[in-house]
Amino acid sequence: METPIYILEERRLRENLRLIQSVAKEAGVEVILAFKAFALWKTFPIFKEYVSATTASSLSEAKLAMEEFGVPAHTFSPAYTDDEVEEIARCSSHLTFNSLSQYERLAERVAKVRPGISIGLRVNPQYSEVGTALYNPCAPGTRFGVTDKKLPERLPERIEGFHCHCHCESGSDVFERTLRHIEGHFAPWFPQLKWINFGGGHLMTRKDYDCQRLISLMRGFRERYPWLKVILEPGSAFAWQTGYLKAAVVDVVEDAGIKTAILNVSFTCHMPDCLEMPYQPEVRGAEALPLEEADKGDPCVYRLGGNSCLAGDFMGSWRFKQPLQVGDTVIFEDMLHYTTVKTNMFNGITHPGIALLRLDGSLHLLRSFSYQDYRDRMD
């Protein structure tokens, strides 16, 4: 298929799903799919073989859960709006409020439109080891969750669960330390609850992740609080290392001794986390170098530049096996999670297609994009 295109590998996806299913079973917890990281609904039939629920952060995601996954969502939003909250409730089995004020204003309406819905409250243990401020939900001044000092001794009658999100692609050792803070701050309220959701960021499919440690932590927690149903909602873990973005070189330019290979993809449009995090992605067959090494005169060292008009739409540098030419393929590894859901059509540049590499080796196009898609966004 022509570039640019995201390619999801079914074999790798199923390997991740089997591992996640195994961890959930051994730990005695429920692991659900977070749409904020991966929402390719044409692959949901595969997911439904391994997981039975999803988590949503908006009306659109909640509707996707109902319409395409076939079950109501576990929903959390920093703030529900009056014109959407009732429809969100109709599409949700669990609905978590971010503040007591939102709960007080909207909980009765939610319960009325969906009797039996399980209502939760997001709490903030004031501890997180996430190093990048952009992704730290517990940083001082955060808009997320309620601290223990702001909770009444007796929770409002409709609250059945706590939701706590503190991680970003973290290990089980981080969760072990975080869990001590969660229990230290909120255990007095656990007897009033039916469930607790430890959020996302549990990167259990990463090679160095200690799954047995997570299983042991969860078993111990459940022994201490056997009445609590435990939920985890990782995003990246499901699609971690399951596919790539295939691009091509369209030009090579040089300035101040720095060569830039301009591609038919954009970092700001198609790989936004690379600039936001930031992080330098792995390029197949190339060696990642510090940026300052770009001007050493090596004929095989290049920055990679996107094809938008944003001056900062580039990253670097990489050393390739041979000098790059127009038409050469460049493959960015691990580009499915938090990428297909965050892409945009800035500048109206060509948007990558999305394909599934099936177990039998055939490539099935899930979606292609055209001028009409760009035009419809402006309609």
C-alpha positions as a Markdown table, in Angstrom:
| # | Residue | x | y | z |
|---|---|---|---|---|
| 1 | Met | 0.0 | 0.0 | 0.0 |
| 2 | Glu | 1.1 | 3.6 | -0.6 |
| 3 | Thr | 2.5 | 5.7 | 2.2 |
| 4 | Pro | 1.8 | 7.3 | 4.5 |
| 5 | Ile | 0.0 | 4.6 | 6.5 |
| 6 | Tyr | -0.3 | 3.2 | 10.0 |
| 7 | Ile | -0.1 | -0.6 | 10.1 |
| 8 | Leu | -1.5 | -2.5 | 13.1 |
| 9 | Glu | -0.1 | -6.1 | 13.4 |
| 10 | Glu | -2.8 | -8.5 | 14.5 |
| 11 | Arg | -0.3 | -11.0 | 15.8 |
| 12 | Arg | 1.3 | -8.5 | 18.2 |
| 13 | Leu | -2.1 | -7.1 | 19.3 |
| 14 | Arg | -3.3 | -10.6 | 20.2 |
| 15 | Glu | -0.1 | -11.3 | 22.2 |
| 16 | Asn | -0.8 | -8.1 | 24.2 |
| 17 | Leu | -4.4 | -9.0 | 24.7 |
| 18 | Arg | -3.6 | -12.5 | 25.9 |
| 19 | Leu | -1.1 | -11.2 | 28.4 |
| 20 | Ile | -3.6 | -8.6 | 29.7 |
| 21 | Gln | -6.3 | -11.2 | 30.0 |
| 22 | Ser | -4.0 | -13.5 | 31.9 |
| 23 | Val | -2.9 | -10.8 | 34.3 |
| 24 | Ala | -6.5 | -9.9 | 35.0 |
| 25 | Lys | -7.5 | -13.5 | 35.7 |
| 26 | Glu | -4.5 | -14.2 | 37.9 |
| 27 | Ala | -4.9 | -10.9 | 39.8 |
| 28 | Gly | -8.7 | -11.2 | 40.2 |
| 29 | Val | -9.3 | -7.8 | 38.7 |
| 30 | Glu | -11.0 | -6.3 | 35.6 |
| 31 | Val | -8.8 | -4.7 | 33.0 |
| 32 | Ile | -10.7 | -2.5 | 30.5 |
| 33 | Leu | -9.8 | -0.7 | 27.3 |
| 34 | Ala | -9.3 | 3.1 | 27.5 |
| 35 | Phe | -10.4 | 4.7 | 24.3 |
| 36 | Lys | -8.2 | 7.8 | 25.0 |
| 37 | Ala | -5.3 | 5.7 | 23.8 |
| 38 | Phe | -6.8 | 3.4 | 21.2 |
| 39 | Ala | -10.2 | 3.6 | 19.6 |
| 40 | Leu | -9.9 | 1.8 | 16.2 |
| 41 | Trp | -13.4 | 0.4 | 16.4 |
| 42 | Lys | -13.0 | -1.9 | 13.4 |
| 43 | Thr | -10.7 | -4.0 | 15.5 |
| 44 | Phe | -13.1 | -4.3 | 18.5 |
| 45 | Pro | -14.2 | -7.8 | 17.4 |
| 46 | Ile | -10.6 | -8.9 | 18.3 |
| 47 | Phe | -10.6 | -7.0 | 21.6 |
| 48 | Lys | -14.0 | -8.5 | 22.6 |
| 49 | Glu | -12.4 | -12.0 | 22.6 |
| 50 | Tyr | -10.2 | -10.9 | 25.6 |
| 51 | Val | -11.8 | -7.9 | 27.4 |
| 52 | Ser | -15.5 | -7.1 | 28.1 |
| 53 | Ala | -15.6 | -3.4 | 28.9 |
| 54 | Thr | -14.1 | 0.0 | 28.0 |
| 55 | Thr | -13.6 | 3.4 | 29.5 |
| 56 | Ala | -14.7 | 6.7 | 28.0 |
| 57 | Ser | -13.9 | 10.3 | 28.7 |
| 58 | Ser | -16.6 | 12.1 | 26.6 |
| 59 | Leu | -20.0 | 11.6 | 25.0 |
| 60 | Ser | -18.5 | 10.5 | 21.7 |
| 61 | Glu | -16.4 | 7.8 | 23.4 |
| 62 | Ala | -19.3 | 6.7 | 25.5 |
| 63 | Lys | -21.5 | 6.4 | 22.4 |
| 64 | Leu | -18.7 | 4.4 | 20.7 |
| 65 | Ala | -18.6 | 2.0 | 23.6 |
| 66 | Met | -22.4 | 1.4 | 23.2 |
| 67 | Glu | -22.6 | 1.3 | 19.5 |
| 68 | Glu | -19.4 | -0.5 | 18.5 |
| 69 | Phe | -18.2 | -2.4 | 21.6 |
| 70 | Gly | -21.7 | -3.3 | 22.5 |
| 71 | Val | -21.5 | -2.5 | 26.2 |
| 72 | Pro | -22.0 | 0.7 | 28.3 |
| 73 | Ala | -18.8 | 2.5 | 29.3 |
| 74 | His | -17.0 | 3.3 | 32.5 |
| 75 | Thr | -17.0 | 7.0 | 32.0 |
| 76 | Phe | -15.0 | 9.8 | 33.6 |
| 77 | Ser | -14.8 | 13.5 | 32.6 |
| 78 | Pro | -13.2 | 16.5 | 34.3 |
| 79 | Ala | -16.6 | 18.2 | 33.9 |
| 80 | Tyr | -19.9 | 17.1 | 32.5 |
| 81 | Thr | -22.0 | 19.7 | 30.6 |
| 82 | Asp | -25.7 | 20.1 | 31.1 |
| 83 | Asp | -26.5 | 19.4 | 27.5 |
| 84 | Glu | -24.5 | 16.1 | 27.4 |
| 85 | Val | -24.6 | 14.5 | 30.8 |
| 86 | Glu | -27.9 | 12.6 | 30.5 |
| 87 | Glu | -26.9 | 11.1 | 27.1 |
| 88 | Ile | -23.5 | 10.1 | 28.6 |
| 89 | Ala | -25.3 | 8.4 | 31.5 |
| 90 | Arg | -27.5 | 6.4 | 29.1 |
| 91 | Cys | -24.3 | 5.1 | 27.5 |
| 92 | Ser | -22.5 | 4.3 | 30.8 |
| 93 | Ser | -22.5 | 1.5 | 33.4 |
| 94 | His | -20.2 | 3.5 | 35.7 |
| 95 | Leu | -20.0 | 7.3 | 35.8 |
| 96 | Thr | -17.3 | 9.1 | 37.8 |
| 97 | Phe | -17.5 | 12.7 | 38.9 |
| 98 | Asn | -14.4 | 14.8 | 39.2 |
| 99 | Ser | -15.6 | 17.0 | 42.1 |
| 100 | Leu | -18.2 | 16.9 | 44.8 |
| 101 | Ser | -19.8 | 20.0 | 43.3 |
| 102 | Gln | -20.4 | 18.2 | 40.0 |
| 103 | Tyr | -21.8 | 15.3 | 41.9 |
| 104 | Glu | -24.2 | 17.4 | 44.0 |
| 105 | Arg | -25.5 | 19.2 | 40.9 |
| 106 | Leu | -25.8 | 16.2 | 38.5 |
| 107 | Ala | -25.9 | 12.9 | 40.3 |
| 108 | Glu | -29.7 | 12.9 | 40.7 |
| 109 | Arg | -30.2 | 13.6 | 37.0 |
| 110 | Val | -27.8 | 10.8 | 36.1 |
| 111 | Ala | -29.5 | 8.3 | 38.3 |
| 112 | Lys | -32.9 | 9.2 | 37.0 |
| 113 | Val | -32.1 | 8.7 | 33.3 |
| 114 | Arg | -30.2 | 5.4 | 34.0 |
| 115 | Pro | -31.4 | 3.7 | 37.1 |
| 116 | Gly | -28.8 | 1.3 | 38.5 |
| 117 | Ile | -25.8 | 3.3 | 37.2 |
| 118 | Ser | -22.8 | 3.0 | 39.5 |
| 119 | Ile | -21.5 | 6.5 | 40.5 |
| 120 | Gly | -17.9 | 7.2 | 41.5 |
| 121 | Leu | -15.8 | 10.0 | 42.6 |
| 122 | Arg | -12.3 | 10.8 | 41.4 |
| 123 | Val | -9.8 | 11.2 | 44.3 |
| 124 | Asn | -6.3 | 12.6 | 44.4 |
| 125 | Pro | -3.7 | 10.9 | 46.6 |
| 126 | Gln | -1.3 | 13.9 | 45.9 |
| 127 | Tyr | 1.4 | 11.5 | 44.8 |
| 128 | Ser | 2.6 | 10.6 | 41.3 |
| 129 | Glu | 6.0 | 9.7 | 39.8 |
| 130 | Val | 5.1 | 10.9 | 36.3 |
| 131 | Gly | 8.1 | 13.0 | 35.4 |
| 132 | Thr | 6.6 | 15.0 | 32.5 |
| 133 | Ala | 4.4 | 17.8 | 33.9 |
| 134 | Leu | 2.0 | 17.6 | 30.9 |
| 135 | Tyr | 1.0 | 14.1 | 31.9 |
| 136 | Asn | 1.1 | 14.4 | 35.7 |
| 137 | Pro | -2.5 | 14.3 | 37.0 |
| 138 | Cys | -1.4 | 14.8 | 40.6 |
| 139 | Ala | 0.8 | 17.9 | 40.2 |
| 140 | Pro | 0.2 | 20.7 | 42.7 |
| 141 | Gly | -2.8 | 22.8 | 41.5 |
| 142 | Thr | -4.2 | 19.8 | 39.5 |
| 143 | Arg | -7.8 | 20.1 | 38.3 |
| 144 | Phe | -8.3 | 16.3 | 38.8 |
| 145 | Gly | -9.9 | 14.7 | 41.8 |
| 146 | Val | -10.7 | 15.4 | 45.4 |
| 147 | Thr | -8.2 | 15.1 | 48.3 |
| 148 | Asp | -8.9 | 13.2 | 51.5 |
| 149 | Lys | -9.1 | 16.4 | 53.5 |
| 150 | Lys | -12.1 | 17.6 | 51.3 |
| 151 | Leu | -14.1 | 14.4 | 51.7 |
| 152 | Pro | -16.9 | 14.2 | 54.3 |
| 153 | Glu | -16.6 | 11.4 | 56.9 |
| 154 | Arg | -19.7 | 9.9 | 55.3 |
| 155 | Leu | -19.8 | 9.8 | 51.6 |
| 156 | Pro | -22.8 | 11.0 | 49.7 |
| 157 | Glu | -25.3 | 8.2 | 49.4 |
| 158 | Arg | -25.0 | 7.5 | 45.6 |
| 159 | Ile | -21.2 | 7.2 | 45.5 |
| 160 | Glu | -20.2 | 3.6 | 45.1 |
| 161 | Gly | -16.6 | 3.8 | 43.9 |
| 162 | Phe | -13.3 | 5.8 | 43.8 |
| 163 | His | -11.4 | 6.4 | 40.7 |
| 164 | Cys | -7.7 | 7.2 | 41.0 |
| 165 | His | -5.3 | 7.9 | 38.1 |
| 166 | Cys | -1.6 | 8.5 | 38.9 |
| 167 | His | 0.5 | 6.9 | 36.2 |
| 168 | Cys | 1.8 | 7.3 | 32.6 |
| 169 | Glu | 3.4 | 4.2 | 31.0 |
| 170 | Ser | 4.7 | 3.3 | 34.5 |
| 171 | Gly | 6.0 | 0.1 | 36.0 |
| 172 | Ser | 4.5 | -2.1 | 38.8 |
| 173 | Asp | 7.1 | -0.8 | 41.2 |
| 174 | Val | 5.7 | 2.7 | 40.7 |
| 175 | Phe | 2.2 | 1.4 | 41.3 |
| 176 | Glu | 3.4 | -0.4 | 44.5 |
| 177 | Arg | 4.7 | 2.9 | 45.9 |
| 178 | Thr | 1.6 | 4.8 | 44.7 |
| 179 | Leu | -0.7 | 2.3 | 46.2 |
| 180 | Arg | 0.7 | 3.0 | 49.7 |
| 181 | His | -0.3 | 6.6 | 49.3 |
| 182 | Ile | -3.8 | 5.7 | 48.0 |
| 183 | Glu | -4.5 | 3.5 | 50.9 |
| 184 | Gly | -2.9 | 5.9 | 53.4 |
| 185 | His | -5.2 | 8.7 | 52.3 |
| 186 | Phe | -8.4 | 6.9 | 51.4 |
| 187 | Ala | -8.7 | 3.5 | 53.2 |
| 188 | Pro | -11.0 | 5.0 | 55.8 |
| 189 | Trp | -13.7 | 5.4 | 53.1 |
| 190 | Phe | -13.2 | 1.9 | 51.5 |
| 191 | Pro | -15.9 | 0.2 | 53.7 |
| 192 | Gln | -18.4 | 2.6 | 52.1 |
| 193 | Leu | -17.5 | 1.6 | 48.5 |
| 194 | Lys | -18.2 | -1.3 | 46.1 |
| 195 | Trp | -15.3 | -0.7 | 43.7 |
| 196 | Ile | -12.1 | 1.1 | 43.1 |
| 197 | Asn | -10.6 | 2.0 | 39.7 |
| 198 | Phe | -6.8 | 2.5 | 39.7 |
| 199 | Gly | -6.9 | 4.2 | 36.3 |
| 200 | Gly | -4.4 | 3.8 | 33.4 |
| 201 | Gly | -0.7 | 4.0 | 32.9 |
| 202 | His | 0.0 | 0.4 | 33.9 |
| 203 | Leu | 2.3 | -0.6 | 31.0 |
| 204 | Met | 2.0 | -4.4 | 31.6 |
| 205 | Thr | 2.9 | -5.3 | 28.0 |
| 206 | Arg | 6.3 | -3.6 | 28.1 |
| 207 | Lys | 9.1 | -6.2 | 28.1 |
| 208 | Asp | 10.6 | -5.0 | 31.4 |
| 209 | Tyr | 7.3 | -4.7 | 33.3 |
| 210 | Asp | 7.0 | -7.0 | 36.3 |
| 211 | Cys | 3.5 | -8.6 | 35.8 |
| 212 | Gln | 4.0 | -10.9 | 38.8 |
| 213 | Arg | 4.6 | -8.0 | 41.0 |
| 214 | Leu | 1.3 | -6.4 | 39.8 |
| 215 | Ile | -0.5 | -9.6 | 40.4 |
| 216 | Ser | 0.9 | -10.0 | 43.9 |
| 217 | Leu | -0.1 | -6.3 | 44.7 |
| 218 | Met | -3.6 | -6.8 | 43.5 |
| 219 | Arg | -4.1 | -10.1 | 45.3 |
| 220 | Gly | -2.8 | -8.5 | 48.5 |
| 221 | Phe | -5.1 | -5.5 | 48.1 |
| 222 | Arg | -8.1 | -7.8 | 47.5 |
| 223 | Glu | -7.3 | -9.8 | 50.6 |
| 224 | Arg | -7.3 | -6.6 | 52.7 |
| 225 | Tyr | -10.5 | -5.3 | 51.0 |
| 226 | Pro | -12.3 | -8.3 | 49.7 |
| 227 | Trp | -15.6 | -6.5 | 49.1 |
| 228 | Leu | -14.0 | -4.1 | 46.6 |
| 229 | Lys | -14.1 | -4.8 | 42.9 |
| 230 | Val | -10.8 | -3.7 | 41.4 |
| 231 | Ile | -10.6 | -2.1 | 37.9 |
| 232 | Leu | -7.6 | -1.1 | 35.8 |
| 233 | Glu | -8.0 | 0.9 | 32.6 |
| 234 | Pro | -4.6 | 1.0 | 30.8 |
| 235 | Gly | -4.4 | 2.6 | 27.4 |
| 236 | Ser | -1.0 | 2.2 | 26.0 |
| 237 | Ala | -0.6 | -1.4 | 27.2 |
| 238 | Phe | -3.1 | -2.7 | 24.7 |
| 239 | Ala | -1.5 | -1.4 | 21.6 |
| 240 | Trp | 2.1 | -1.2 | 22.9 |
| 241 | Gln | 4.5 | -2.2 | 20.1 |
| 242 | Thr | 1.7 | -3.5 | 17.9 |
| 243 | Gly | 2.4 | -1.5 | 14.8 |
| 244 | Tyr | 4.2 | 1.3 | 12.9 |
| 245 | Leu | 3.8 | 4.4 | 10.7 |
| 246 | Lys | 5.3 | 3.9 | 7.2 |
| 247 | Ala | 6.4 | 7.1 | 5.6 |
| 248 | Ala | 8.6 | 8.2 | 2.7 |
| 249 | Val | 11.3 | 10.8 | 2.0 |
| 250 | Val | 10.1 | 13.5 | -0.3 |
| 251 | Asp | 13.1 | 15.9 | -0.2 |
| 252 | Val | 16.5 | 16.4 | 1.5 |
| 253 | Val | 17.5 | 19.9 | 2.5 |
| 254 | Glu | 20.6 | 21.3 | 4.3 |
| 255 | Asp | 21.3 | 24.3 | 6.4 |
| 256 | Ala | 24.2 | 25.2 | 8.7 |
| 257 | Gly | 25.7 | 21.7 | 8.1 |
| 258 | Ile | 22.5 | 20.0 | 9.2 |
| 259 | Lys | 20.7 | 17.7 | 6.7 |
| 260 | Thr | 17.0 | 17.3 | 7.1 |
| 261 | Ala | 15.0 | 14.5 | 5.3 |
| 262 | Ile | 11.5 | 15.9 | 4.8 |
| 263 | Leu | 8.8 | 13.2 | 4.9 |
| 264 | Asn | 5.3 | 12.8 | 3.7 |
| 265 | Val | 4.1 | 12.7 | 7.4 |
| 266 | Ser | 4.2 | 15.3 | 10.1 |
| 267 | Phe | 5.2 | 15.0 | 13.8 |
| 268 | Thr | 2.7 | 17.7 | 14.8 |
| 269 | Cys | -0.1 | 16.1 | 12.9 |
| 270 | His | 0.6 | 12.4 | 12.9 |
| 271 | Met | 2.9 | 11.8 | 15.9 |
| 272 | Pro | 2.0 | 14.6 | 18.3 |
| 273 | Asp | 3.2 | 12.9 | 21.4 |
| 274 | Cys | 6.8 | 13.0 | 20.1 |
| 275 | Leu | 6.7 | 16.8 | 20.4 |
| 276 | Glu | 4.4 | 17.0 | 23.5 |
| 277 | Met | 6.2 | 14.4 | 25.7 |
| 278 | Pro | 8.7 | 14.9 | 24.1 |
| 279 | Tyr | 10.4 | 11.7 | 23.0 |
| 280 | Gln | 12.4 | 10.5 | 20.0 |
| 281 | Pro | 10.7 | 7.6 | 18.4 |
| 282 | Glu | 12.5 | 4.5 | 17.2 |
| 283 | Val | 13.2 | 4.4 | 13.4 |
| 284 | Arg | 13.6 | 1.0 | 11.9 |
| 285 | Gly | 17.2 | 0.4 | 10.7 |
| 286 | Ala | 18.5 | 3.7 | 12.1 |
| 287 | Glu | 20.4 | 4.8 | 15.2 |
| 288 | Ala | 18.9 | 7.6 | 17.3 |
| 289 | Leu | 21.5 | 10.3 | 18.1 |
| 290 | Pro | 21.5 | 13.3 | 20.3 |
| 291 | Leu | 20.4 | 16.4 | 18.4 |
| 292 | Glu | 23.9 | 18.1 | 18.8 |
| 293 | Glu | 25.4 | 15.3 | 16.7 |
| 294 | Ala | 23.5 | 16.4 | 13.6 |
| 295 | Asp | 26.3 | 18.7 | 12.4 |
| 296 | Lys | 29.3 | 16.3 | 12.4 |
| 297 | Gly | 29.4 | 15.9 | 8.7 |
| 298 | Asp | 28.4 | 12.3 | 8.6 |
| 299 | Pro | 26.7 | 11.7 | 5.2 |
| 300 | Cys | 24.2 | 9.2 | 6.8 |
| 301 | Val | 23.0 | 11.5 | 9.7 |
| 302 | Tyr | 19.7 | 13.3 | 9.2 |
| 303 | Arg | 17.1 | 15.2 | 11.1 |
| 304 | Leu | 13.6 | 14.0 | 10.1 |
| 305 | Gly | 11.2 | 16.8 | 9.2 |
| 306 | Gly | 7.5 | 16.8 | 8.8 |
| 307 | Asn | 5.6 | 18.3 | 5.9 |
| 308 | Ser | 3.6 | 20.9 | 7.8 |
| 309 | Cys | 4.5 | 24.6 | 7.9 |
| 310 | Leu | 5.2 | 24.5 | 11.6 |
| 311 | Ala | 8.8 | 25.5 | 12.1 |
| 312 | Gly | 9.2 | 23.0 | 14.9 |
| 313 | Asp | 7.8 | 20.0 | 13.0 |
| 314 | Phe | 11.0 | 18.0 | 13.1 |
| 315 | Met | 13.0 | 15.7 | 15.3 |
| 316 | Gly | 16.5 | 14.4 | 15.2 |
| 317 | Ser | 18.9 | 13.1 | 14.7 |
| 318 | Trp | 19.3 | 9.5 | 13.3 |
| 319 | Arg | 22.1 | 7.8 | 11.6 |
| 320 | Phe | 21.0 | 5.6 | 8.7 |
| 321 | Lys | 22.8 | 2.8 | 7.1 |
| 322 | Gln | 23.3 | 4.8 | 3.9 |
| 323 | Pro | 22.4 | 8.3 | 2.6 |
| 324 | Leu | 18.7 | 8.9 | 2.2 |
| 325 | Gln | 17.2 | 9.5 | -1.3 |
| 326 | Val | 13.8 | 10.8 | -2.4 |
| 327 | Gly | 11.4 | 7.9 | -2.3 |
| 328 | Asp | 13.2 | 5.9 | 0.5 |
| 329 | Thr | 10.9 | 4.4 | 3.1 |
| 330 | Val | 11.1 | 5.5 | 6.7 |
| 331 | Ile | 9.3 | 3.4 | 9.3 |
| 332 | Phe | 8.5 | 4.8 | 12.8 |
| 333 | Glu | 8.1 | 2.0 | 15.3 |
| 334 | Asp | 5.3 | 1.7 | 17.9 |
| 335 | Met | 2.9 | 4.3 | 16.4 |
| 336 | Leu | -0.5 | 2.9 | 17.2 |
| 337 | His | -1.3 | 3.9 | 20.8 |
| 338 | Tyr | -2.1 | 7.6 | 21.5 |
| 339 | Thr | -1.4 | 8.3 | 17.8 |
| 340 | Thr | -4.4 | 7.3 | 15.7 |
| 341 | Val | -6.6 | 9.0 | 18.3 |
| 342 | Lys | -4.7 | 12.3 | 18.5 |
| 343 | Thr | -3.9 | 12.9 | 14.8 |
| 344 | Asn | -5.2 | 16.1 | 13.2 |
| 345 | Met | -5.5 | 17.6 | 9.7 |
| 346 | Phe | -3.5 | 20.8 | 10.3 |
| 347 | Asn | -2.5 | 22.4 | 7.0 |
| 348 | Gly | -4.8 | 19.8 | 5.3 |
| 349 | Ile | -1.8 | 17.6 | 4.6 |
| 350 | Thr | -2.4 | 14.1 | 3.5 |
| 351 | His | -3.5 | 12.0 | 6.5 |
| 352 | Pro | -2.1 | 8.5 | 6.8 |
| 353 | Gly | -4.4 | 5.5 | 6.1 |
| 354 | Ile | -4.9 | 2.8 | 8.7 |
| 355 | Ala | -4.4 | -0.9 | 7.9 |
| 356 | Leu | -4.5 | -4.2 | 9.7 |
| 357 | Leu | -1.8 | -6.8 | 9.0 |
| 358 | Arg | -3.8 | -10.0 | 9.5 |
| 359 | Leu | -2.5 | -13.3 | 10.9 |
| 360 | Asp | -2.3 | -14.8 | 7.4 |
| 361 | Gly | 0.0 | -12.0 | 6.2 |
| 362 | Ser | -2.7 | -10.1 | 4.2 |
| 363 | Leu | -3.0 | -6.4 | 4.6 |
| 364 | His | -6.5 | -5.1 | 5.1 |
| 365 | Leu | -7.2 | -1.4 | 4.7 |
| 366 | Leu | -9.4 | -0.2 | 7.6 |
| 367 | Arg | -9.6 | 3.5 | 6.6 |
| 368 | Ser | -8.2 | 5.9 | 4.1 |
| 369 | Phe | -8.6 | 9.7 | 4.1 |
| 370 | Ser | -9.3 | 12.2 | 1.4 |
| 371 | Tyr | -9.9 | 15.9 | 0.8 |
| 372 | Gln | -13.5 | 15.3 | 1.7 |
| 373 | Asp | -12.5 | 14.3 | 5.3 |
| 374 | Tyr | -10.6 | 17.6 | 5.6 |
| 375 | Arg | -13.4 | 19.6 | 4.1 |
| 376 | Asp | -16.0 | 17.9 | 6.4 |
| 377 | Arg | -14.0 | 19.0 | 9.4 |
| 378 | Met | -14.4 | 22.6 | 8.3 |
| 379 | Asp | -18.1 | 22.2 | 7.6 |
